[in-house]
Amino acid sequence: MVLKILGSGCANCQRLEEAAKRAVAELGADATVEKVTEIDDIISYGVMTTPALVVDEKVVLAGRVPSVEDIKKILQAG
């Protein structure tokens, strides 16, 4: 599984990255977390508000920082 954090590197983007890494660790999931900071790459996902979370090339949320528990639910449902 590949998780991508879309954002410029702002505080919310950093919080989302930390939460995603923690969720992956708590689940013991076989996943990598990548950062996407180039605006053209972010727009290519159709995302207009950051931060955004992409799981296996599917945008699962944008414009907010979910809790670790919310991310775990997204990953388990995926």
Buried (B, 14 or more C-beta within 10 A) or exposed (E): EEBBBBBEEEEBBBBBBBBBBBBBEEBEBEBEBEEBEEEEEBEEBEBEEBBBBBBEEEBBBBEEBBEBEBBBEBBEEE
